[in-house]
Amino acid sequence: MDDLIRLFRRCHRLEEVLVAGYGDLSSSPERVVLYPKQVFIGAPGQGYLSLTAAETGRWLRIGPATEPVVHPDLDAEDQLRGVLVDLTSVYLSVYRALECKAVTLYVDDDFADGQVRGLAFQLDDGTSLVVDPATVDGITLGDERDLWRIADNRDVRAVEISVG
């Protein structure tokens, strides 16, 4: 848990939200499709939180990333071109970087360091960014209205970390 606390405190400035995606080279015109198995949240220079669906529909693995990279599953396909899709304007502010004031981790009895059932960032503009791995497609992003999918689970407890 100490490593996670240090990581959140180092990456508390949220300037970008990038989601793995791919360009489908077999379609014309080429279509970009989200591949929600990996999300990067952070800022250039300070680093990023790498959020990866560890077991689709169950776990989220949290780790550090100096730079966002294309998900390795997308490199193996000939008809796909791996990309990072910038969703910053959808989930954060386009006017300024936001500071994370606290992070709530949703963990259960099987909690392993860096592996959680979901998390919520409390931001300095009064909003929240919720990250939920409990969908069949992978990771979903939302706001405090989406917490019910995580927080209403009897096996999950909330652990709040003050970061900024």
trRosetta pair geometry for C-beta under 8 A, 3 or more apart (Angstrom, degrees):
i j d omega theta_ij theta_ji phi_ij phi_ji
1 4 5.6 -55 -156 36 42 113
1 5 6.4 44 149 -23 71 103
1 113 6.1 -117 -46 -113 44 93
1 159 8.0 -78 -139 147 128 155
2 5 5.6 -52 -149 34 34 113
2 6 6.5 34 154 -16 66 104
3 6 5.8 -55 -150 38 32 110
3 7 6.3 33 151 -21 65 108
3 113 6.2 69 45 175 117 125
3 114 7.0 -27 93 -58 121 101
4 7 5.5 -55 -146 36 32 113
4 8 6.3 30 157 -17 67 105
4 62 6.3 64 -124 93 103 133
4 105 7.4 32 152 -71 149 150
4 113 6.5 -152 -28 -164 110 80
4 114 6.2 -169 -74 -78 104 58
4 161 7.5 -139 121 -63 100 167
5 8 6.0 -55 -147 37 29 108
5 9 6.4 25 155 -15 63 109
5 161 5.6 -151 -113 -150 83 135
5 163 7.8 -162 -160 -95 64 89
6 9 5.8 -59 -147 40 29 109
6 10 6.2 28 156 -19 65 109
7 10 5.8 -58 -147 37 29 109
7 11 6.1 -8 165 13 66 113
7 49 6.8 102 153 -104 111 89
7 62 7.1 147 103 143 151 109
7 63 7.7 -112 -135 -159 157 26
7 64 5.6 -134 -129 -68 114 95
8 11 6.4 -73 -134 57 25 86
8 12 6.5 62 158 -76 62 81
8 49 7.5 29 -97 -86 60 128
8 100 7.2 -102 -176 106 91 142
8 103 5.1 -107 -144 7 145 146
8 161 5.8 86 74 109 159 138
8 163 4.6 -98 136 -103 103 139
9 12 6.0 -11 -150 -39 30 117
9 163 5.0 -152 -88 -150 60 84
9 164 7.6 164 -132 -64 63 64
10 46 6.6 173 159 175 75 95
10 47 6.3 6 133 54 112 128
10 64 7.8 1 81 -113 137 120
11 41 7.5 104 155 103 123 77
11 42 4.7 -57 -157 -114 111 109
11 43 7.6 170 -151 21 72 81
11 46 6.1 146 -110 129 57 109
11 47 5.4 -87 -87 90 103 91
11 48 6.4 93 -136 -145 135 14
11 49 5.1 159 116 -45 156 86
11 64 7.4 -177 -38 -121 135 82
12 99 6.1 24 142 -162 98 73
12 100 4.5 -129 -158 52 71 96
12 163 4.7 -180 -101 139 119 114
12 164 4.4 151 175 -65 145 115
13 42 7.4 59 81 -165 68 59
13 43 4.8 -27 105 -5 103 145
13 46 5.7 100 48 26 114 163
13 97 5.3 21 180 154 95 135
13 98 7.8 154 -160 81 51 39
13 99 6.1 -29 -104 -104 61 66
13 100 7.6 -123 -61 7 18 85
14 17 7.6 24 -179 -57 105 85
14 41 5.8 -16 -132 173 102 98
14 42 6.7 -70 -115 -105 55 22
14 43 6.9 -159 -128 -44 13 95
14 92 5.8 -153 129 -111 109 141
14 97 6.3 160 77 -171 43 82
14 98 4.8 -23 65 68 102 88
14 99 7.4 169 18 -97 83 14
14 100 5.8 86 -24 -43 114 98
14 121 6.9 82 -53 162 154 159
14 123 7.0 -76 42 -112 137 112
14 129 7.5 -174 -176 12 166 153
15 42 7.0 -9 36 130 83 37
15 43 3.7 77 16 -104 121 94
15 44 7.2 -74 79 12 142 70
15 88 7.4 -15 146 -131 46 134
15 92 7.6 163 -157 129 15 162
15 97 4.0 -35 -89 -110 85 108
15 98 7.9 176 -75 25 41 60
16 40 7.1 1 109 109 106 95
16 41 7.1 -171 92 -140 60 40
16 42 6.5 -17 55 68 89 48
16 43 6.5 138 10 -97 90 45
16 44 7.5 60 -5 -28 134 78
16 48 7.6 -49 73 -106 108 114
16 68 7.9 -102 115 -28 135 138
16 86 6.8 -67 -155 -137 99 93
16 88 5.1 -64 -134 -79 50 123
16 92 7.8 -125 -108 32 11 149
17 39 6.9 -15 -168 -172 82 106
17 40 7.5 160 -155 84 35 56
17 41 5.4 1 -107 -104 71 83
17 86 7.4 107 76 -164 60 53
17 87 4.7 -63 102 77 108 87
17 88 5.0 155 30 -84 80 54
17 90 7.5 -98 73 59 136 88
17 91 4.9 6 13 60 168 128
17 92 5.9 158 -15 -9 113 112
17 129 7.7 -151 -89 -153 137 147
17 141 7.1 82 -176 -127 142 164
18 39 7.1 152 82 -161 49 56
18 40 4.4 -8 60 57 102 103
18 41 7.8 -171 26 -71 67 42
18 48 7.9 -35 36 -140 114 148
18 68 4.9 -3 82 -123 149 167
18 84 4.4 4 -177 177 119 115
18 85 6.8 146 -159 68 62 42
18 86 5.8 -28 -102 -98 77 56
18 87 7.2 158 -101 21 24 80
18 88 7.8 -3 -57 -46 63 90
19 34 5.6 -1 123 -144 131 103
19 35 7.6 166 150 58 88 55
19 36 6.1 -22 -167 -105 123 69
19 38 7.4 146 -156 91 54 56
19 39 5.2 -20 -102 -106 74 79
19 40 7.9 -160 -72 23 31 69
19 84 7.2 141 66 -162 31 64
19 85 4.9 -28 64 61 87 99
19 87 5.6 31 -3 -6 112 126
19 139 7.8 -155 -130 79 108 116
19 141 7.9 -115 -73 -17 129 130
20 34 7.6 96 87 -168 55 61
20 35 4.5 -62 114 77 98 100
20 36 7.3 168 57 -93 87 20
20 37 6.1 -38 56 54 139 78
20 38 4.4 59 -18 60 126 97
20 39 7.6 -105 -1 -70 79 41
20 70 6.6 108 -133 -154 95 53
20 71 4.0 36 -140 -22 154 117
20 74 6.8 -169 180 -20 114 139
20 82 7.1 -36 -161 -158 92 96
20 83 7.9 131 -165 80 48 47
20 84 6.6 -44 -101 -107 41 62
20 85 7.6 16 107 14 9 90
21 32 5.4 45 146 176 133 94
21 33 6.0 173 -163 85 90 40
21 34 4.9 -55 -100 -110 100 38
21 35 5.3 163 -108 9 31 84
21 82 7.7 134 83 -159 43 51
21 83 5.0 -34 79 74 91 91
21 84 6.9 120 26 -132 90 14
21 85 4.1 59 -10 -27 141 114
22 32 7.1 177 90 -148 29 60
22 33 5.8 -17 60 57 78 89
22 35 5.6 57 -11 -34 96 127
22 74 5.0 -163 -84 -138 116 124
22 77 7.4 22 -152 65 152 139
22 80 4.2 -12 -178 -168 136 111
22 81 6.2 142 -164 66 74 43
22 82 5.5 -39 -103 -99 83 44
22 83 6.3 149 -107 19 26 84
23 30 4.9 16 -176 168 106 123
23 31 7.2 156 -152 80 57 35
23 32 5.3 -33 -92 -93 68 73
23 80 6.8 142 68 -163 52 56
23 81 4.0 -12 52 57 107 104
23 83 5.8 73 -27 -19 91 126
24 27 4.5 45 103 9 113 111
24 30 6.3 171 68 -158 58 69
24 31 4.9 -1 37 59 112 87
24 32 7.7 -165 3 -84 77 23
24 33 6.1 50 -34 -6 109 116
24 79 6.9 11 -160 145 62 94
24 80 6.5 -26 -103 -106 48 72
25 30 6.2 -10 -105 -117 41 110
25 78 8.0 -92 54 134 138 59
25 79 5.0 -146 56 -168 99 57
25 80 6.6 -147 2 -81 96 19
25 81 5.9 96 -52 -20 106 99
26 79 4.8 5 -35 -166 106 125
27 30 6.0 117 77 -124 86 34
27 31 4.7 -7 81 4 151 101
30 81 7.8 -1 -166 29 140 125
32 83 6.1 -52 -137 57 115 147
32 85 6.5 142 152 -90 127 114
34 85 6.0 -78 -99 29 80 156
35 38 7.5 8 107 31 91 83
35 71 6.0 -126 109 32 131 147
35 73 7.4 -163 173 78 142 118
35 74 6.3 -178 27 -68 173 121
35 138 7.4 61 163 4 47 167
36 39 7.2 8 -153 -54 72 99
36 53 7.3 71 126 -29 71 133
36 137 5.7 51 51 132 123 96
36 138 3.6 163 98 85 86 123
36 139 4.6 -142 166 52 98 72
36 140 6.9 33 175 -71 155 47
37 52 6.6 16 152 -156 74 72
37 53 4.7 -95 -146 34 62 113
37 56 7.5 -54 -112 -87 91 100
37 71 5.9 88 75 -132 111 154
37 73 7.0 34 59 24 157 140
37 138 4.7 -98 -75 -130 52 139
37 139 6.9 134 -118 0 13 98
38 50 6.9 -20 -161 -170 103 85
38 51 6.9 149 -155 82 51 56
38 52 4.9 -7 -103 -105 84 76
38 53 7.3 -108 -59 9 51 78
38 71 4.8 165 20 -86 135 110
38 139 7.5 126 -56 10 8 137
39 50 8.0 151 80 -159 47 41
39 51 4.5 -16 62 63 93 109
39 131 6.8 -152 64 -132 150 122
39 139 5.4 -115 -18 105 120 155
39 141 7.0 136 -120 -62 157 116
40 48 4.4 4 -171 173 100 144
40 49 7.0 156 -154 74 50 52
40 50 5.9 -17 -102 -102 79 60
40 51 7.4 -175 -80 21 29 79
40 65 6.0 -76 -124 65 112 147
40 68 4.0 -126 11 -101 171 110
40 84 7.3 -22 28 -145 125 128
41 48 6.4 139 67 -161 30 85
41 49 4.9 -14 61 52 87 104
41 51 6.8 25 5 -7 104 119
41 121 7.7 -144 150 -38 155 153
41 129 7.6 155 -132 121 150 151
41 131 8.0 -113 -19 -68 145 137
42 46 6.3 -145 178 85 105 97
42 47 5.6 -72 179 113 154 45
42 48 3.3 -154 27 -109 137 55
42 49 5.6 152 -52 5 106 66
42 65 7.6 -176 17 65 148 91
43 46 4.9 39 71 35 100 111
43 47 7.7 26 61 49 62 31
43 48 7.6 169 24 -80 31 70
43 97 6.1 21 -95 -131 133 139
44 67 8.0 27 -121 -111 77 78
47 64 5.9 -13 170 -164 135 98
47 65 6.6 153 -172 79 85 47
47 66 5.7 -57 -116 -114 90 40
48 64 7.4 123 75 -167 54 53
48 65 4.4 -31 71 70 103 100
48 66 7.5 8 22 93 88 5
48 67 7.3 74 8 -137 124 11
48 68 5.9 34 13 -62 173 80
49 62 6.2 -27 -169 -156 104 94
49 63 7.7 131 -163 70 57 32
49 64 7.3 -54 -111 -107 43 43
49 65 7.3 40 135 21 6 95
50 62 7.3 139 76 -159 58 42
50 63 4.7 -28 63 71 108 83
50 64 6.6 31 9 112 101 9
50 65 4.0 98 -51 -30 112 119
50 68 7.9 157 -98 -113 89 65
51 60 5.7 -10 -168 -175 94 110
51 61 7.4 153 -156 75 42 49
51 62 5.9 -9 -102 -102 70 70
51 119 8.0 -127 -118 36 132 125
51 131 5.8 -64 -171 -177 162 152
51 139 6.4 105 124 -119 112 158
52 60 7.2 142 70 -162 39 58
52 61 4.6 -23 64 60 95 101
52 63 7.3 -4 6 19 112 107
53 56 5.2 42 157 -92 130 62
53 59 7.3 118 -167 83 50 62
53 60 6.6 -38 -102 -105 46 63
53 61 7.8 9 97 15 3 85
53 133 5.0 158 -116 -146 82 112
53 138 4.6 -115 -34 -148 157 81
53 139 5.4 -143 -59 -41 103 88
54 58 7.4 -78 77 84 87 90
54 59 3.9 -44 59 99 114 116
54 60 6.6 170 1 -116 96 8
54 61 4.2 102 -63 -31 114 105
54 115 5.8 -13 -6 -132 166 108
54 133 7.5 21 24 -177 73 162
55 58 4.3 -20 93 56 106 119
55 59 4.6 60 31 24 91 105
56 133 7.4 -134 -138 172 37 94
56 135 8.0 -62 -178 86 84 49
56 136 6.7 52 152 -155 115 37
56 137 7.8 -151 -161 93 118 11
56 138 5.8 -60 -126 -90 99 57
57 133 7.1 -118 -53 138 5 78
57 134 5.7 48 -162 -151 48 47
57 135 6.4 -116 -98 77 69 13
57 136 5.7 17 -73 -88 116 47
58 117 7.3 -64 174 -121 52 77
58 133 6.8 -34 70 112 27 113
58 134 6.7 66 -84 -104 23 74
59 115 5.2 -8 -169 -173 123 100
59 116 7.2 129 -156 67 70 26
59 117 6.8 -60 -109 -93 50 49
59 133 6.1 -38 95 96 21 153
60 115 7.1 157 77 -155 43 51
60 116 5.3 -30 64 68 96 76
60 117 7.0 87 14 -171 95 5
60 118 6.3 98 3 -88 136 36
60 119 6.9 -119 85 -3 149 99
60 131 6.4 112 -140 129 163 111
60 133 4.1 -176 -63 -28 91 135
60 139 6.8 85 -110 -103 110 108
61 114 5.8 26 -161 143 73 92
61 115 5.1 -20 -100 -98 69 78
62 114 5.1 -141 61 -156 74 65
62 115 7.4 -163 15 -72 76 29
62 116 6.5 18 -14 10 117 109
62 119 7.5 51 -71 -22 136 150
63 114 6.0 39 -71 -157 76 126
65 68 6.2 70 131 -86 141 43
65 69 7.1 -139 -158 4 128 91
68 84 5.4 80 130 -113 134 154
70 74 5.6 -97 163 70 106 126
70 75 6.7 119 107 -57 117 91
70 82 3.4 93 -174 138 136 130
70 83 6.8 14 -109 -44 112 9
70 84 6.6 -120 -86 -48 69 83
71 74 5.0 85 74 0 87 107
71 82 6.4 -155 47 -142 67 126
72 75 5.6 -45 -157 19 48 116
72 76 7.5 46 155 -23 68 99
73 76 6.4 -58 -167 23 38 111
73 77 7.9 29 148 -18 65 106
74 77 6.3 -55 -158 26 44 110
74 80 5.6 -111 -159 124 82 128
74 81 7.9 25 164 136 111 16
74 82 3.4 118 116 -88 131 107
75 82 6.0 -32 -64 -17 61 142
77 80 3.8 34 95 28 128 113
86 89 7.7 55 133 3 95 88
87 90 4.6 -48 -176 38 84 119
87 91 5.7 44 131 3 100 110
87 141 7.1 136 120 48 148 157
88 91 6.9 -86 -144 53 24 82
88 92 5.1 -45 -165 48 70 110
88 94 6.9 112 121 -92 99 68
89 92 7.5 -53 -83 63 17 69
89 94 4.6 23 -113 -70 90 113
90 141 8.0 99 109 96 114 133
91 129 5.6 72 173 -123 111 114
91 141 5.5 -42 -96 149 144 137
92 97 7.9 -9 165 -141 137 43
92 98 5.5 -143 -155 6 104 124
92 123 7.8 176 -127 -118 82 158
92 129 7.2 -15 -74 -73 79 138
93 96 5.6 -4 103 51 134 61
93 97 7.7 -171 63 -101 105 7
93 98 5.7 122 13 -50 109 104
93 125 6.6 117 -48 -30 130 160
98 123 4.5 -4 164 -160 132 121
98 124 5.8 -177 -168 37 78 90
98 125 5.9 -72 -125 -5 115 108
98 127 8.0 -57 -144 56 156 105
99 123 7.0 129 74 -159 45 67
99 124 4.2 39 58 -21 93 133
99 164 5.0 -171 165 156 106 161
100 103 6.4 20 167 -58 129 90
100 121 4.9 -71 -126 -162 113 109
100 122 7.0 99 -163 66 68 51
100 123 6.1 -50 -103 -100 52 62
100 124 7.7 -99 -64 -25 11 84
100 163 5.4 1 109 79 102 130
100 164 5.5 132 85 -4 55 131
101 122 5.0 -62 62 101 98 97
101 123 6.8 131 4 -146 91 11
101 124 5.7 126 -45 -74 105 69
101 162 7.3 -37 157 -147 65 71
101 163 6.9 137 153 57 17 78
101 164 5.0 -94 -108 65 39 99
102 121 7.8 157 86 -158 46 46
102 122 4.5 11 56 42 88 121
102 160 5.7 5 174 -173 125 99
102 161 6.4 160 -161 81 72 47
102 162 5.2 -38 -103 -106 93 50
102 163 6.1 152 -108 14 31 83
102 164 7.6 -121 -46 33 45 78
103 119 5.9 -3 -177 -175 100 117
103 120 7.1 159 -158 80 54 47
103 121 5.6 -22 -105 -103 78 62
103 122 7.4 -149 -75 14 31 78
103 160 7.4 161 85 -152 41 54
103 161 4.9 -11 60 58 89 102
103 163 5.8 42 -6 -18 98 132
104 119 6.4 162 83 -157 55 63
104 120 4.5 -1 52 54 104 97
104 122 7.3 69 -15 -27 97 102
104 158 5.2 -14 -174 -163 112 106
104 159 7.0 148 -159 72 59 40
104 160 4.9 -26 -100 -97 79 74
104 161 7.6 178 -85 18 31 70
105 116 4.9 -107 -165 -124 98 148
105 118 8.0 152 -162 87 46 46
105 119 5.3 -22 -107 -104 54 96
105 158 7.3 143 75 -157 46 52
105 159 4.7 -19 61 62 98 97
105 160 7.9 -174 20 -81 68 26
105 161 6.8 41 -10 -9 104 111
106 116 6.1 109 64 170 57 106
106 117 4.6 -81 109 73 97 98
106 118 4.3 5 44 61 128 85
106 119 6.5 -152 10 -76 81 43
106 120 7.8 64 -29 -8 104 91
106 150 4.7 161 22 167 177 120
106 151 6.6 -116 -107 -80 133 59
106 153 7.8 90 173 47 127 118
106 156 4.8 14 177 -180 100 124
106 157 7.4 165 -151 77 58 28
106 158 5.8 -28 -98 -97 69 65
106 159 7.9 177 -83 20 22 75
107 111 3.9 25 -173 -93 120 128
107 116 5.4 -72 -83 -131 77 84
107 117 6.3 161 -104 8 25 97
107 156 6.9 142 71 -151 22 73
107 157 6.2 -32 68 62 75 78
107 159 5.9 5 13 1 118 120
108 111 6.1 167 61 -47 43 82
108 117 5.9 70 -17 -37 99 135
108 153 7.9 -61 -79 120 118 125
108 155 4.7 20 -130 143 125 95
108 156 5.3 -60 -72 -94 89 57
108 157 7.2 127 -101 12 42 76
109 155 7.1 -80 3 -172 93 95
111 115 7.1 169 -158 81 50 81
111 116 7.0 17 -130 -103 92 63
112 115 4.3 22 65 40 95 121
116 119 5.8 62 101 -52 148 98
117 133 7.3 -134 -169 47 38 103
117 134 7.0 24 -177 -53 83 115
117 150 6.2 146 123 -147 100 99
117 153 7.2 -108 156 61 152 152
117 156 5.3 -107 70 -114 156 122
118 130 7.1 9 174 -176 114 88
118 131 6.2 177 -159 91 70 63
118 132 4.8 3 -121 -109 123 60
118 133 6.4 -154 -83 16 72 77
118 134 6.7 -48 -60 -10 117 106
118 149 7.7 140 -79 96 163 92
118 150 3.8 -91 52 -115 156 144
118 156 7.7 16 31 -155 104 149
119 130 7.5 177 95 -150 44 52
119 131 5.1 4 58 52 84 105
120 128 5.2 -3 -177 -175 105 121
120 129 7.0 161 -156 80 56 44
120 130 4.8 -16 -105 -102 87 74
120 131 7.4 -169 -79 19 40 68
120 144 7.2 69 -152 -99 137 68
120 147 6.3 0 -75 -99 142 109
120 150 7.9 -173 -40 65 104 149
121 128 6.3 155 77 -159 55 63
121 129 4.4 0 49 53 109 95
121 130 7.9 -149 23 -68 68 33
121 131 7.8 54 -13 -12 95 102
122 128 5.6 -28 -100 -102 54 87
123 126 7.2 -38 83 35 80 21
123 127 5.1 -9 52 67 120 75
123 128 6.6 -178 6 -94 89 30
123 129 6.6 66 -37 -9 120 96
124 164 7.3 -73 -61 105 109 137
127 143 6.4 -63 -173 -136 97 116
127 144 7.8 -144 -167 -15 58 103
128 143 5.4 115 73 -162 82 68
128 144 4.4 88 42 -56 136 88
128 147 7.8 -1 116 -54 151 117
129 141 6.7 -21 -170 -164 90 100
129 142 7.9 143 -159 79 48 31
129 143 6.9 -42 -100 -102 36 59
130 141 6.9 143 78 -163 60 47
130 142 4.7 -26 62 71 110 80
130 143 6.1 132 5 -142 103 5
130 144 6.7 146 -41 -80 122 30
130 146 4.8 -172 75 77 147 109
130 147 5.7 -138 -109 -73 147 70
130 150 7.4 -162 -169 9 117 135
131 139 6.2 -16 -169 -165 88 112
131 140 7.8 159 -155 81 42 46
131 141 6.1 -16 -101 -105 63 70
132 135 6.8 74 117 -19 101 99
132 139 7.0 141 76 -157 44 59
132 140 4.9 -20 66 62 99 91
132 141 7.8 177 23 -83 79 23
132 142 6.8 -1 5 20 119 111
132 146 6.3 -120 -18 146 140 117
132 149 5.5 49 -148 86 150 130
132 150 5.7 -136 -113 -50 101 113
133 138 7.0 -51 -145 177 71 47
133 139 5.2 -32 -100 -96 67 72
133 140 8.0 175 -88 19 20 67
134 149 5.9 -176 73 152 127 113
134 150 6.8 163 9 -85 135 75
135 138 6.6 -21 77 53 95 27
135 139 7.6 137 40 -112 106 6
135 140 5.2 66 -3 -22 144 116
137 140 7.5 76 70 -61 108 93
140 146 7.3 -136 117 -173 116 148
142 145 6.8 -101 159 68 118 79
142 146 3.2 60 100 -4 148 155
143 146 6.2 109 55 9 41 100
144 147 5.6 -18 -164 -16 52 119
145 148 7.8 -27 167 -4 45 102
146 149 6.2 -23 174 12 73 111
147 150 5.8 -71 -164 48 55 99
147 151 4.7 21 156 -3 96 124
148 151 6.2 -62 -112 52 26 94
148 152 5.0 18 -170 -16 67 124
149 152 7.2 -24 -97 33 6 103
149 153 8.0 16 152 -35 42 103
150 153 6.4 -59 -176 6 33 113
150 156 6.3 -119 172 133 70 167
151 156 6.9 -125 -123 97 28 126
151 158 6.7 7 -120 -60 94 118
153 156 4.2 60 81 6 108 116
